[in-house]
Amino acid sequence: MSLRFFLCGDVMTGRGIDQALPHPVNPNLFEPYVRDAREYVALAEKANGPIPRPLSFDYIWGEALGELERAEVDLRVANLETAVTSAETPWPEKGIHYRMHPQNIGCLTAAQISACALANNHVLDWGYDGLSETLKTLHAAGIAHAGAGNDSEEAMQPAVLNTSGNGRLLLFSFASTTSGVPQDWRATSISPGVNLLDDLSEATAARVADRMREHQRTGDLIIASIHWGGNWGYEIPRDQITFAHRLIQEGIAIVHGHSSHHVKAIEVFKRRLILYGCGDFLTDYEGISGYPAAAGFRGDLALMYLIELDSCNGELIAARLVPMRMRRFRLERASAADARWLCNRLNELGKPFATQTGLDNDDSLILHWQTE
């Protein structure tokens, strides 16, 4: 039997997107340059035209919803990189603060998101009260989550997702300080926070793999979702590779990496999938230049990762990557030219890992890899 599911990178429904949804929070920001979240809406409209407000909850997913239906995925997993709260006190001395009003949680349920990874550098942007409200809101909406909690034990708990077979999919979420997560955000035995890794050493990988297997029953598959590395740059640090390889050797089915604003290299190691950087997926960056394409970066392009695994052993059967682009706060299929650009870029990045992508008839990308 096989298991089909959807993975993506950063889903940032706070700030500008929240302001365009039916129940926006107070738009006041504490950023160095932008003090009103509505400015991000104005920048997006200046770039691509009017955004109809208030948006329906399914609007932001746009053409991605049709792709998910056609793919007949069993489960849908995202890195939720925003607090879901109306709390008014931001984390001190932090430059950027994301939040989405709890009454806008419908934008996640509209896409039938099964589970969210929460161990990232924005989930505590609005303090412990903001984290508590985020956890309660997700629970009330029936969205499983992992990576943050009221103490370290809760933050380490997996999101448990039932599959059509006898087994389950266990999603664990981890953060690394290399992604900008403050050390103060670490969950402890007496304080809330995120599931923060000590480092990216092999010893830590072996230790957390032991912790993950404690929750595993016969037939269960495990995904380790990790927020690591900087926002820009294609280099994969050696410690990330070593860490990911050790997790796979310890029986983890997929390493789901994110933090970079653009897609990064893909590896298939011992027939199991490693995504070193899934890139942004839903953001309000539409009107912000960021790094120019001339520098080799396209943070405006996103990928839907449609994955099929052998449900018995976790080995990769197939991976189809669907290129998307945000326009007027709505995901659209990327153009044929943009799909070719992504294909070529992934092929360059995949050379050290012996992975390649090929363009399918519909301009989606099919992953190819060498088997040992």
N, C-alpha and C positions, 0 to 999 in steps of 0.2 A: 504494500500500500504506500501511497505517497501523501505528503502534507503540503498544501499550497498556502502561502501567506504573503502578505505585503509588508515591506519594511521601508522606512524613509528616514531622512535625517531630521533636522531641526524644524519643529512646528512652533512658530512664534506668533501666536494669535493675540498677543497683547499690543499695547501701544496704539499704533495707527489702525491696525485691523480692528481692535476692540472699539475704537472710536466710530467705526463705520457699521458696527453691529447694532442690534436693537437696544442694548442696555449698556452703554459705555460707562466706564468709571470716570471719576474726576480726571480731566485731562492734564492736570499739573504734572510736570516732569522736573527732575532734579539733575538733568544732564548739563554738561558744560556749555553747549551751544543751542539746544532746543529745549524750551520750557513748556511747550504745549503739544500734547500728542497729536492734536488735530493737524499740526504742521506736516506730519508724515502723510496724511491723507492728501493734503494740498500738493505735496511734492509728487505723489503718484499720479494725481490728476493732471498736473502740469506735464508729466512725461507721456501719458497715454490717453488722457481724456477723462470725462466725468465718470465718477463712481456712484451708482444709484444707492441712495441711503434712505432708510436703514437696509442693510443687506439681509437677505434671507440666510439662515444658518448653513444651507448647503451651497450657497453662492461661491464661497471662497475655494471650494474643492473643484468647481468647474468640471472640466472634461476628465479629471482624474476619477470621478465617480463612475463614469461609463467604463473606463479601463478596468476598474476593480470588479465591476459586474461581469464583464467579458472574461476576465481571468478566473472567475469563480474561486476566489481565494477563500480559505477557511478562516483565517485570522488576519487582523490588521494591527500593526505595531508601529509606534512613532516615538520619537524623543520630544516630549512636551517641554519646550524651553520658555516657559512663562509661569508666573504664579497666577492662580485663579482665585482672585480675592479683591475685595474693595477696601482692604486695609490702607491706611493713609500714612503710615510711618515707614519710609524706605530704610533699607540697610545703610548705616552710615558709611561715608567715605567710599562708596561704590558709584562709579560713573554712570552706569546704565541700569534702569529698573523697568522690568517688564511686568505688566499685570493685565489680566482679562477679568471682567466682571463675572462673578459666579453665574449670573442669569444668562450669560452668553455661552454656557457649557454646551448648549445645543449645537454649536458649530463642530464639536467633536462627536457627539452622538449622531449627527446627520451623516457623518462619514462612517458610522458603525465602527469606530476605533475600539479595538478589543482591549488594548493595554498601552500604557504610556511608561516610558523610562523617565525618571525624575531626577536622577543624580546628574545635575548639570549646574552651570554657573548663573542661572537666573531663578531657580525655584524658590530661593530664599530672599529674593530682591526686596520683599516687603516684610521681612522679619519672621519671627516665629509665629506670630498671629496669622500672617499671610500664608505660611506653610500649612498651619493647622486647617485653615479654611480651604486651601487647595485640596488637601487629603479628604476632607469631609465632602467637598463638592464632587470630586471624582467618584468616591464611594457611593454617594446618593444617585449618581448618574449611571452606576453599573459599569464603570470603566476601571478595569484592573490597573494597578500601578506598582512600581518597584523603585527602590533607590533612595527613598526619603521616608522619614518617619519620626515618631515622637521619642525614639531612642535608637541606639545602634542595632538592637535586635530587630526592631520593626523595619529599619532602613535596609537590612540585609534580606528581608523576606522576599520571596519571588512573587511575581504575578503569575497565578496558576490558571492556565487556559486549557479547557477541555477540547479534545480533538474528536473527529468523527470515528477514530479507531479506539483502541483500548487505552492508549497512553495520553499524556498531557504534554503541553509545551510550558516550560518554566522559564519566565523572563526575569533575569537578574540585572540590576542596573548599578553601575559603578561610575565614580568620577575620579579624575586625576587633577592634581593642582596645576598640571601643565596646560589645562584648558581655562585657567583663570578662576577656579573655585577656591575661595579663601579657606585657609586652614581652620578658621573659626567656624566654618559651616559643618565640620565633621560631627556626625551624630555620635553621642557617647552613651554610656549606661544611664546617665542622668540628664541628658539634654537632647533636644530634637536636632535634626540636621540631615545631611546626605551621607550616603554610603561611600566614604572617601577612601581611596586606596592609599596605603602607606608609600608605595613607590611602584615602579613598573619592572621590578626584578622577577627573576624566575621563582625565587622563594615565595614571593607574595602571590604570584600566579598559582603556584601549587597549593598555597594555603587557602586562597579563596575558592579554588576548585574543590578542595575538600569540603568547605562550607556549603557550596552549591550542591554537591552530591548527597549531603545529609538530607536534602529535601526530595531526592529523586527516588521514584519507584520504578519497577520494571516497566519498560515501554515509554518512559518519559524522555523527552528531548530538552536540552538546555540551550538557551541563548544568553550570552554575556554581552550586554549593551554597555559600551564604555564611552564616556565623554572625555576625550584626551586631545592634547595638542593645540596649537594656535589656530587663529582664524584663516591665515593665508599661508601658502607654501605647499609644494607637492612632495617634498622629501618625507619619507617615512623613517622616523628615527629607529635606530637599531633596537632600542629597548622595547618599542611597540611591537616590532616583529617578533622578538624573542618572547615577549609576554603572550602575544596571540598564539604563537606556535605551542607554547607550553600548555595553554588552555585547551587547545585542540588535542594535544597528546594526552591530556587528562580526561578527555571524553566530551568536551563541550562541542555542540553541533555547529554553532555559528558565533563568530565574534562580530558584533554590530557596532562599528566605530563611528563617532560623529564629533563635531565641534568646528571643523573647517567650514568656511562659507562656500566652498566649492567641492565638487566630487574629487576623490583621490583614488589611488590604485586599489585593485581587487586582487586577491590571491585565493587559490584553492589549494589548501595544504592538507595532505592525507585525505583527499576527496571531501574536505569540509571547507565551508565558505568563510573567508575573512574579508570584511568590508572595512578598510582602514579609515575612510572618511566618506560618509554618505552625502555631505553637503547640506545646504539649507533646502527646505522644502516649501514651507509657507512663511513668508516674512512681509514686513512693510518697507523693505529696502528699495522698492521699485523706483523711487525718484532719487536715490542716492547713488553716486558714481562708484564709490569704493575703489577697488583696484581695476584699472582699465583692461579691456580685453587684449589690448596691444601688449600687455605684460604677460599674457598667457593665462589669465584668470577670467572665468565667466561665472561669477557668483549669481548671475541672473538665471542661469540654467539649472534645473533640478532633475533628479531621476526618481522614478518609481521603481523600486526593486521588487519584482514579482518572482518569488523563489519557490522552487519545488524540491522537497527533500524526501529521501527514503525514510518513511516513518519508523522503520525497524532499527536502522543504524545511524541515522542522521546525515548520511552522505548526500552530497548535492546531486540532484538529477538534472535540473535545468535552472537557468536564471535569465529572465527577460527584463530588460531595463528600458523604461519608457521615458523619453526626454520631455520635460515640461518647462514652462516658463510662466512667471507671474505677470499678468497684465490687468490693470484696473482691479487689483486685489483678487484676481481670479486665476486659477491654474488653467492654462491652455496647452495643447500639444505644441511642442517646439517646431519650428520650421524644418524643412528637409535639410537646409544648409546648416542649421544649428545642430541637428542630429548627426550630420556628418562630422561637424567639428568635435562633438563629444566622442564620437566613435574613434576618430583619429587620436584625440587626446588620451583616451583610455588605453588605446593600443600602445602609445608611447610609454605611458605610466606602467603598463602591464608587462613590459619586456623583462624586467628583472624577476618577475613572478611567473613567467610563462603563461600569461593569460592574454586573450585577445577578445575583441568584440566584433561582430559582423552586423551590418545593417539588414534588417528584415524588410519585406515588401512594404510594411506600414511605417517605416522609419523608426521602429523600435530596435533596440540593440540586443543581440543574442550573445551571451557569454560563452567563450570556448576556453578550454584549459587542457593541459597535458596531464595525463594520468601516470602515476608512478608505476 
